[in-house]
C-alpha cells in the first residue's frame, strides 16, 4: 500500500518533468486497477524507512532547478486560498487523547467540548485572540450554554522561505507528534498558507467538579440539531481529543458594525495618549458580554492588560453573581464565564441579581469600586440590560459617574428599546440622582452651549459629571434571537449557578483524580462574636435570622471599623454596608452550643483574617450542591420534597427600597 502511495506521488512529479499527463478519469481507473491487484506483503520497518528516505530525497531533488515552478506553485496556493470552494480541514489522531489538525487558509473549525490547543505551524485565531506557532498552549472551553468556539486559520507568511523549505520544516515538526502514515496524510494537503494545531484532551478541576453534578454532565456535549450529519475520519480524530465538530451556523458571527466598532476601539486604545474608558450598553440578550470578551481578546493581541468594571450584577463575567467588581485582565477569555472566575482588585457584594430594589446602594457600590481605577490601562465597563424606565435613568447616572470616552450601544434592527445615547441626550436627560440641563437659546451674541462650563452635581457621596463628551458607536446584533429574552440559549439562572460552581471548584485539592463532594470537606469555624451579619434582601426578625443564615451563600467582607464584642454574639448590622468583599463561602452549619459558623470557602487563610462581616443576599446555593451529597444515610440535609409553597408566608417578602423620583416628592403626604 505504501508503494502505491509513493507511486502516485512520484507520478505527479513525473508529469512536471514533461511526460504526458493522463486524464483524471484514466488516473482514477488506474487507481482502481491497482487496488484490484493481489496484495503484497507489508514492508518491514527498515524497508519503510528506506522508502520514506527515497521519497524525501526525490522531493528535495525535484525542488532544485525548478524555482520557476516553485514560484508558480506559491502563486497557485494563494489563488486556491482565494477560491470560494476551499478544501476542508484534515484531522489525524496522534497519541491517545490527542489529534493534529490541518486547517487550510481562511477555513474554520467550530466545535463543542474542551481541549488544550497548541499552534504547531502558522497562526490561528480563537474568539478574537491570535495564537502563533511557538506560543504556549491555551485551554479552550466550548459548552452548549454559549455559541460554539471557532478555531480559524489566520493569514501568515514564512518570510524568505521557499515552498521546499516550509514543507521540510513542517515534516520535521510533525515527526514529534505523528507516525509516518499520519504525517503523509497531512503533508498531502499541506500548503504554506495553512495552519496546523495540536489538540489534546483537557481534564481540570473546574470542569471535573461541574461535570460531577448530574444536571451538568452533558454541558460539553453538542445538541442533536447542532451535530454534523455524518461521522468522518476527521471527526473521529477530533473525538479522541474530547471535542465534537459543529455546524458552521453554531458559531458566533460578528456583524459588520461590530467589527467596525472593535477596530475603532483598538485604534483608540493604541494611539490615544489617555487610556479610553469604554462603556458597553444595550438591552438584554443583545450580546454585550460576547462583545466584551471579543474586544478584550482583540486588545490583548496589542497590549498586555485591560481593566474591566463589572456593573451587571445579574450576569457577571469573572465573579459569582451579585457583585460589582474591578479586575485586571491579562489572559485571553477562551470559554464561558464559569471557566475564568478570577480574583478582582476590588469588589463589593451587592447581594442580588437585580438592582431594582435598592438603586441608591447600587450607585454607591459602583462609585466605591470605580474609584480604584487609575487610568493606567483601557477600561471596559459592562452595564445592566435594564434600559427602560428607572433602568434608563440609572444608566444615565452611571454614564455621568464614570465619564466614558466611548459608548458602544448595541441594539437590534427595527427595535427602539432605548434612545441614542448621544452626548446631547446625556447632557439633557434626567437621571435618578441627577437632573439634565435643557438646551436653551442664548440671547447674547457669541455665547453657545459649547462655551458653558461643565455642569456637575452631587448625589449623596457620588460625584456626577453632567456634561460628557464621548464618541457613540452604534452596533447592530444580527444573531438569531437577538433582543428576545425569551429566546436565550441558556437561562440566566443556570449561568449564575455555573458561575458559583466554577468558583467553588477552587475548593478541590490540587492533582486529585476524582472531585470531592462539598459535604466531605472540612469547614472553617468562625465565632459568633468575630463577625457581624447582615441579611440584605429582606427583613428578618432577629429570632429567625440564624435560620436565614444557615445553608446560605455569603459574602465574606471587610469593614473598616471593629465589630467585635465582649458577648458571645451573634452580631447583626442594622444597615447594609458598602465595603470590600474578600470572597465567598457557604454556611454549612451553625453550632449553637459552640456559637460558631461552619463556613466552606476557597479563600486563603491569611486573607480570611481580614473578614469581619458576613453578607447574606438573594443569591442562593445551587440546588445541585444540595443534591450531590454522597455517603449520607437517611434524609439528605437541607433537602425535602414535602415543602408547600402555597402556604401563606412560605415565600420571602420583597421590599422595594428604591427612592421615588424627584418630581413625585412634592405630591407626597395628604
C-alpha positions in Angstrom: 0.0 0.0 0.0 2.9 2.3 0.8 4.4 1.6 -2.5 1.2 2.5 -4.2 1.1 5.8 -2.4 4.7 6.6 -3.4 3.9 5.7 -7.0 1.0 8.1 -7.1 3.1 10.8 -5.5 6.1 10.2 -7.9 3.7 10.1 -10.8 2.6 13.6 -10.2 6.2 14.7 -10.1 7.0 12.9 -13.3 4.2 14.8 -15.0 6.0 18.0 -14.1 9.2 16.8 -15.9 7.4 16.9 -19.3 6.0 13.4 -19.6 2.4 13.1 -20.8 -0.2 13.6 -18.1 -3.0 11.2 -18.1 -6.6 12.4 -17.8 -8.3 12.3 -14.4 -10.6 9.5 -15.5 -7.7 7.4 -16.7 -5.8 8.1 -13.4 -8.9 7.1 -11.4 -9.2 3.9 -13.4 -5.6 3.1 -12.9 -6.0 3.5 -9.2 -8.9 1.1 -9.2 -6.9 -1.4 -11.2 -4.0 -1.2 -8.7 -6.4 -1.8 -5.8 -7.8 -4.9 -7.6 -4.3 -6.5 -7.9 -3.3 -9.1 -5.3 -1.9 -7.5 -2.1 1.7 -7.8 -1.4 3.4 -8.4 1.9 3.7 -5.2 4.0 7.2 -3.8 4.1 9.5 -4.3 7.1 10.3 -1.2 9.2 13.7 -0.9 7.5 12.1 -1.1 4.1 9.5 1.5 5.1 12.2 3.9 6.4 14.2 3.4 3.2 11.1 4.2 1.1 10.4 7.3 3.1 14.0 8.4 2.7 13.8 7.9 -1.0 10.6 9.8 -1.2 12.2 12.7 0.7 15.3 12.7 -1.4 13.1 12.7 -4.5 11.3 15.7 -3.3 14.5 17.6 -2.4 15.8 16.8 -5.9 12.7 18.0 -7.5 13.0 21.4 -5.8 16.4 22.1 -7.2 16.5 23.7 -10.6 12.7 24.4 -10.7 12.5 27.7 -8.9 10.1 28.9 -11.5 7.8 26.0 -10.8 8.1 26.7 -7.1 7.1 30.4 -7.5 4.2 29.3 -9.7 3.1 26.8 -7.0 3.2 29.5 -4.4 1.0 31.7 -6.6 -1.3 28.8 -7.1 -1.5 28.3 -3.4 -2.5 31.9 -2.9 -5.0 31.6 -5.8 -6.5 28.5 -4.3 -6.8 30.3 -0.9 -8.9 33.0 -2.6 -11.2 30.5 -4.3 -14.7 30.2 -2.8 -14.6 26.4 -2.8 -11.8 25.9 -0.3 -10.6 22.5 0.9 -11.7 21.3 4.3 -9.7 20.6 7.3 -7.7 17.4 7.9 -7.5 15.8 11.4 -5.3 12.9 12.3 -5.2 11.1 15.6 -1.8 11.4 17.3 -1.1 10.0 20.8 -4.1 8.7 22.8 -6.3 11.6 23.7 -4.8 14.0 21.1 -5.0 14.8 17.4 -3.3 17.1 14.9 -5.5 19.3 12.7 -4.5 21.0 9.5 -6.7 24.0 8.8 -6.5 25.5 5.3 -6.2 29.2 4.9 -9.4 31.1 5.8 -11.1 27.9 7.0 -12.6 27.4 10.4 -13.3 24.6 12.9 -16.4 25.2 15.1 -16.6 22.7 17.9 -18.0 21.8 21.3 -16.0 20.3 24.2 -12.8 21.2 25.9 -9.2 20.8 25.0 -5.6 22.2 25.1 -4.6 23.9 21.9 -1.0 24.3 20.7 -0.3 26.0 17.4 2.4 24.0 15.7 2.6 25.8 12.4 1.2 29.1 11.1 -1.3 31.2 13.1 -4.9 30.7 14.3 -7.5 32.9 15.9 -9.9 31.9 18.7 -12.7 34.3 19.6 -10.5 37.3 18.5 -7.3 36.1 20.2 -4.4 35.3 17.9 -2.1 32.3 18.6 1.1 31.8 16.7 3.5 28.8 16.4 6.0 28.9 19.3 3.5 30.2 21.8 2.4 28.1 24.8 -0.8 26.1 24.7 -4.2 27.5 25.7 -7.2 25.8 27.3 -10.4 26.1 25.2 -13.9 25.6 26.6 -16.9 25.4 24.3 -20.1 24.5 26.2 -23.7 24.2 25.0 -24.5 27.3 27.2 -23.0 29.5 24.5 -22.3 29.5 20.8 -19.5 27.2 19.8 -15.9 28.3 19.8 -14.2 28.6 16.4 -10.5 28.0 15.5 -9.8 30.0 12.4 -6.6 29.9 10.3 -5.1 33.4 10.0 -3.0 34.7 7.1 0.7 34.3 7.7 3.9 34.0 5.8 7.3 32.5 6.3 9.4 35.4 5.1 12.4 34.4 3.0 11.5 30.7 2.8 10.6 28.8 -0.3 7.9 26.2 -0.6 10.6 23.4 -0.3 11.9 24.9 3.0 8.4 25.3 4.5 7.5 21.7 3.6 10.7 20.4 5.1 10.1 22.4 8.3 6.6 21.1 8.6 7.7 17.5 8.1 10.3 17.9 10.8 7.8 19.4 13.2 5.2 16.6 12.6 7.7 13.8 13.4 7.4 14.6 17.1 3.6 14.1 17.1 2.6 11.7 14.3 3.6 8.4 12.9 4.6 8.0 9.3 1.1 7.3 7.9 -0.3 10.4 9.8 2.4 12.6 8.5 1.8 11.6 4.9 -1.9 12.2 5.3 -1.3 15.8 6.5 1.5 16.6 4.1 -0.7 15.5 1.1 -2.9 18.5 2.0 -0.2 20.9 3.2 0.3 24.3 1.7 2.5 27.1 3.0 -0.6 29.2 3.8 -2.3 26.6 6.1 -2.1 26.3 9.8 -1.6 23.2 12.0 -2.7 22.8 15.6 -2.3 20.1 18.2 -5.5 19.4 20.2 -5.2 17.5 23.5 -7.8 16.3 25.9 -8.3 18.6 28.8 -9.0 17.5 32.4 -9.1 20.2 35.0 -10.6 20.8 38.4 -13.1 23.4 37.2 -14.9 21.2 34.6 -14.4 18.0 36.6 -16.2 19.5 39.6 -19.1 20.8 37.4 -19.5 17.7 35.4 -19.8 15.8 38.7 -23.2 17.3 39.2 -26.0 15.4 37.4 -27.6 18.5 35.9 -24.5 19.4 34.0 -23.0 16.1 32.9 -23.7 16.9 29.2 -22.7 20.6 29.3 -19.9 20.0 26.8 -21.9 17.7 24.6 -23.4 19.1 21.4 -27.2 19.2 21.0 -28.6 16.8 18.4 -29.6 19.6 15.9 -26.0 21.0 16.1 -24.2 17.8 15.4 -22.7 17.1 11.9 -24.9 14.8 9.9 -22.2 12.1 9.3 -19.2 10.8 11.1 -16.0 11.2 9.1 -12.4 10.1 9.9 -11.7 13.8 10.9 -14.5 13.8 13.4 -13.3 10.5 14.9 -9.9 12.0 15.4 -11.4 15.1 17.0 -13.4 13.0 19.3 -10.2 11.4 20.6 -9.2 14.9 21.8 -12.6 15.4 23.6 -14.3 17.7 21.1 -17.0 17.4 18.5 -17.3 19.2 15.3 -20.4 21.5 15.0 -22.2 23.0 12.0 -20.8 26.4 11.0 -24.2 28.0 11.9 -23.4 27.3 15.6 -20.5 29.7 15.7 -20.8 33.3 16.8 -20.8 35.7 13.9 -19.7 39.3 14.4 -21.8 41.8 12.4 -20.1 44.3 10.2 -20.9 47.1 12.6 -19.5 45.1 15.5 -16.2 44.6 13.6 -16.0 48.2 12.7 -16.6 49.3 16.3 -14.0 46.9 17.6 -11.4 48.1 15.1 -12.1 51.7 16.0 -11.7 51.0 19.8 -8.5 49.1 19.3 -7.1 52.0 17.4 -8.1 54.4 20.1 -6.5 52.2 22.8 -3.2 52.0 20.9 -2.9 55.6 19.6 -4.6 57.8 22.2 -2.4 59.4 24.9 -5.1 58.9 27.6 -6.5 55.4 28.1 -10.0 55.2 26.8 -13.0 54.3 29.0 -15.4 52.2 27.0 -18.9 51.7 28.3 -21.0 49.0 26.6 -24.8 49.3 26.8 -27.9 47.7 25.4 -31.0 45.7 26.3 -31.0 42.1 27.5 -29.8 39.3 25.1 -28.2 41.5 22.5 -24.6 40.2 23.0 -23.0 42.7 25.4 -20.9 40.1 27.2 -19.9 38.4 24.0 -18.8 41.8 22.6 -16.8 42.5 25.7 -15.0 39.1 25.6 -14.2 39.5 21.9 -13.0 43.1 22.5 -10.8 42.1 25.4 -9.2 39.3 23.4 -8.5 41.6 20.4 -6.9 44.2 22.8 -4.7 41.6 24.4 -3.2 41.0 20.9 -1.9 44.5 21.1 -1.5 45.5 24.8 -0.6 43.5 27.9 -3.5 44.4 30.2 -7.2 45.5 30.0 -9.2 46.7 33.0 -12.8 45.6 33.4 -15.5 47.2 35.5 -18.5 44.8 36.1 -21.7 46.7 36.7 -24.2 43.9 35.7 -24.9 42.2 39.0 -27.1 39.6 37.3 -24.7 38.3 34.7 -21.1 38.8 36.0 -18.2 37.7 33.9 -15.4 37.0 36.4 -17.0 36.6 39.8 -20.1 34.9 41.2 -23.3 36.8 40.6 -24.4 39.8 42.7 -21.1 41.7 42.5 -19.8 45.0 41.3 -16.1 44.5 40.7 -12.9 45.9 39.0 -10.4 43.5 37.5 -7.1 43.5 35.6 -7.3 41.1 32.6 -4.0 39.8 31.2 -5.1 36.4 29.9 -7.5 35.7 26.9 -11.1 34.6 27.6 -11.5 31.4 25.7 -14.6 30.0 27.3 -17.8 30.9 29.2 -17.7 32.9 32.4 -17.7 29.9 34.7 -14.3 28.8 33.3 -12.5 32.0 34.2 -13.5 33.0 37.7 -10.8 35.4 38.9 -9.9 37.5 41.9 -10.8 41.2 41.5 -8.7 44.1 42.5 -11.8 45.5 44.3 -15.2 44.0 44.7 -18.5 44.9 46.5 -21.1 42.2 47.2 -24.4 43.8 46.3 -26.2 40.5 47.1 -28.9 40.4 44.4 -29.2 39.5 40.8 -31.2 42.8 40.1 -30.6 46.2 41.5 -34.2 47.5 41.2 -34.9 47.1 44.9 -32.1 49.4 46.1 -30.9 51.7 43.4 -29.1 54.1 45.7 -26.9 51.4 47.2 -26.1 50.1 43.7 -24.8 53.6 42.6 -22.8 53.8 45.9 -21.2 50.4 45.1 -20.3 51.4 41.6 -18.8 54.7 42.9 -16.8 52.8 45.6 -15.4 50.2 43.1 -14.7 52.6 40.2 -12.7 54.8 42.5 -9.9 52.2 42.3 -9.4 52.8 38.6 -6.2 54.8 38.0 -6.4 55.0 34.1 -3.2 53.0 33.6 -4.9 50.7 31.0 -8.1 50.9 28.9 -11.2 50.3 30.9 -14.2 48.3 29.6 -17.5 48.8 31.5 -20.3 46.2 31.4 -23.7 47.6 32.2 -27.2 46.2 33.0 -29.6 45.0 30.4 -32.3 47.1 32.1 -32.7 50.0 29.8 -36.4 51.1 30.3 -37.9 53.4 32.9 -35.8 53.6 36.0 -33.2 51.4 34.3 -32.5 54.0 31.6 -32.3 56.8 34.2 -29.9 54.7 36.2 -27.8 54.2 33.1 -27.7 57.9 32.6 -26.4 58.4 36.1 -23.8 55.7 35.5 -22.6 57.4 32.4 -22.3 60.7 34.2 -20.4 59.0 37.1 -17.7 57.2 35.0 -17.5 59.8 32.2 -16.7 57.3 29.3 -14.7 58.4 26.3 -16.6 55.9 24.1 -20.1 54.4 24.4 -20.9 51.2 22.5 -24.7 51.0 22.1 -25.8 47.5 21.0 -29.2 47.2 19.6 -31.4 45.0 17.4 -32.7 46.2 14.0 -36.2 47.6 14.0 -36.2 47.7 17.8 -36.3 51.0 19.7 -35.8 49.8 23.3 -33.7 52.8 24.2 -32.8 56.2 22.7 -29.5 57.0 21.1 -27.0 57.9 23.9 -25.5 60.9 22.2 -23.6 63.5 24.2 -26.5 65.9 23.7 -29.0 63.3 25.1 -26.9 62.6 28.1 -26.5 66.3 28.7 -30.2 67.0 28.7 -31.8 63.7 30.0 -32.9 63.3 33.6 -31.4 60.6 35.8 -32.4 59.1 39.1 -29.9 61.2 41.1 -29.1 63.9 38.6 -31.1 66.5 36.6 -30.4 67.1 33.0 -29.8 70.6 31.6 -32.3 71.5 29.0 -31.0 73.2 25.9 -31.8 77.0 26.0 -31.4 79.7 23.4 -28.8 82.3 24.3 -29.7 85.9 23.5 -26.2 87.2 24.0 -24.1 87.1 20.8 -21.1 84.9 20.9 -22.3 82.6 23.6 -23.1 79.0 22.7 -23.8 75.9 24.8 -20.4 74.6 23.9 -18.9 77.6 25.7 -20.5 76.8 29.0 -18.6 75.3 31.8 -19.4 71.6 32.5 -22.2 71.2 34.9 -21.6 69.0 38.0 -24.0 67.6 40.6 -23.5 65.7 43.8 -25.8 62.9 44.9 -25.0 61.6 48.3 -21.4 60.6 48.3 -21.4 60.3 44.4 -19.9 63.0 42.2 -21.5 63.2 38.7 -20.3 64.9 35.6 -23.4 66.2 33.9 -21.7 67.2 30.6 -19.9 64.3 29.0 -18.2 64.4 25.6 -18.0 60.8 24.3 -18.0 59.1 21.0 -21.0 57.0 20.3 -20.5 53.7 18.4 -23.7 52.0 17.3 -23.6 48.2 16.9 -26.3 46.0 15.4 -26.8 42.5 16.7 -27.7 40.1 13.9 -27.6 36.7 15.5 -30.8 34.6 15.7 -33.0 35.6 18.7 -31.1 38.8 19.4 -33.1 41.1 21.8 -35.6 38.4 22.7 -35.1 37.5 26.4 -37.4 34.5 26.0 -35.2 33.1 23.2 -31.9 32.9 25.2 -29.7 29.9 24.5 -29.3 29.3 28.3 -31.4 30.7 31.1 -29.7 33.3 33.3 -30.4 31.2 36.5 -28.3 28.3 35.0 -25.5 30.7 34.1 -25.5 32.1 37.7 -25.4 28.6 39.2 -22.5 27.6 36.9 -20.5 30.7 37.9 -20.9 29.7 41.6 -19.9 26.1 40.8 -16.9 27.4 38.9 -15.9 29.5 42.0 -16.4 26.6 44.4 -14.2 24.3 42.2 -11.3 26.1 43.9 -12.1 24.1 47.0 -10.8 20.9 45.3 -7.4 19.8 46.3 -4.8 20.0 43.6 -3.9 17.0 41.4 -6.9 14.9 42.6 -8.3 12.4 40.2 -12.0 12.4 41.3 -13.6 15.6 42.6 -14.7 15.6 46.2 -18.3 16.5 47.2 -18.5 19.6 49.4 -20.0 17.7 52.3 -16.7 15.8 52.6 -14.6 18.9 53.1 -13.7 20.4 56.4 -15.1 23.9 57.0 -13.7 26.8 58.9 -15.2 27.6 62.3 -15.9 31.3 62.8 -17.0 32.5 66.3 -20.3 34.5 66.5 -18.6 37.5 68.1 -15.9 37.7 65.4 -18.1 38.7 62.5 -21.2 40.9 62.0 -24.1 39.6 59.9 -26.4 41.5 57.6 -29.3 40.0 55.6 -29.5 42.2 52.6 -32.6 41.3 50.5 -35.3 41.1 53.1 -36.3 42.0 56.6 -36.0 39.1 59.1 -36.8 39.0 62.8 -33.7 38.6 64.9 -35.1 35.5 66.4 -35.2 33.9 63.0 -32.1 35.5 61.5 -29.8 32.5 62.0 -32.3 30.2 60.2 -31.8 32.5 57.2 -28.0 32.4 57.5 -27.8 28.6 57.7 -27.1 26.8 54.4 -26.7 30.2 52.7 -24.3 31.7 50.2 -22.5 34.5 52.0 -20.1 37.3 51.0 -17.0 37.4 53.2 -16.5 41.2 53.7 -14.2 43.5 55.5 -15.4 46.6 57.4 -13.1 49.3 58.4 -14.5 49.6 61.9 -14.1 46.9 64.5 -17.2 44.8 65.1 -16.0 42.6 67.9 -18.0 42.5 71.1 -17.5 41.1 74.6 -20.6 39.0 74.5 -20.9 35.7 72.7 -22.9 37.2 69.9 -24.3 36.8 67.3 -23.9 40.4 66.0 -26.3 41.9 63.4 -26.0 45.1 61.4 -28.9 47.5 61.1 -27.9 48.7 57.6 -26.2 47.2 54.6 -22.6 48.5 54.3 -20.8 49.2 51.1 -17.4 47.6 51.8 -14.7 45.4 50.3 -15.7 41.8 49.6 -12.8 39.3 50.1 -14.6 36.3 48.7 -17.5 33.9 49.2 -18.5 30.8 51.1 -21.3 28.5 52.2 -22.5 28.4 55.8 -22.6 24.7 56.0 -24.0 24.7 59.5 -24.3 26.7 62.7 -23.2 25.2 66.1 -25.4 26.9 68.7 -23.5 25.2 71.6 -20.0 26.3 70.5 -21.5 29.5 69.0 -19.6 29.2 65.7 -20.5 29.4 62.0 -19.1 26.5 59.9 -18.1 28.0 56.6 -16.7 26.4 53.5 -14.7 28.8 51.4 -11.7 28.7 48.9 -10.4 32.0 50.3 -6.8 31.6 51.7 -6.5 31.6 55.4 -4.3 34.7 55.5 -7.0 36.7 53.7 -9.7 35.3 56.0 -8.1 37.3 58.8 -9.5 40.4 57.1 -13.1 39.2 57.2 -15.3 40.6 59.9 -18.7 40.8 58.1 -21.0 38.2 56.5 -23.5 39.5 53.9 -26.4 37.3 53.0 -28.3 38.2 49.9 -30.8 36.6 47.5 -28.1 34.7 45.6 -28.6 31.1 46.7 -26.5 28.0 46.8 -27.2 25.9 43.6 -29.6 23.1 44.2 -27.2 20.7 42.5 -24.9 21.1 45.5 -27.6 20.0 48.0 -28.5 17.0 45.8 -24.9 15.9 45.4 -24.2 14.7 48.9 -22.9 11.1 48.6 -22.5 8.9 51.6 -25.4 10.4 53.5 -27.7 7.8 55.2 -31.3 8.6 55.6 -32.7 12.1 54.8 -30.3 14.4 52.8 -29.6 17.5 54.8 -31.4 20.7 53.6 -33.4 18.7 51.0 -37.1 18.0 51.3 -39.9 17.0 48.9 -42.8 18.0 51.3 -42.5 21.8 51.2 -45.6 23.6 50.2 -45.2 27.0 48.6 -48.9 27.7 48.7 -48.8 28.1 52.5 -49.2 31.8 53.5 -45.8 33.1 54.3 -43.9 30.3 52.6 -42.1 32.7 50.2 -39.8 35.5 51.1 -41.0 39.1 51.3 -39.7 41.5 48.7 -39.2 45.1 49.7 -38.6 47.8 47.2 -36.0 50.2 48.6 -35.6 52.5 45.6 -36.2 56.2 46.0 -39.1 57.9 44.5 -38.4 60.1 41.5 -37.7 63.7 42.4 -40.7 65.1 40.6 -43.0 62.9 42.7 -41.7 64.0 46.1 -43.8 67.2 46.0 -47.0 65.2 45.9 -46.2 63.0 49.0 -48.4 63.4 52.1 -52.1 64.1 52.5 
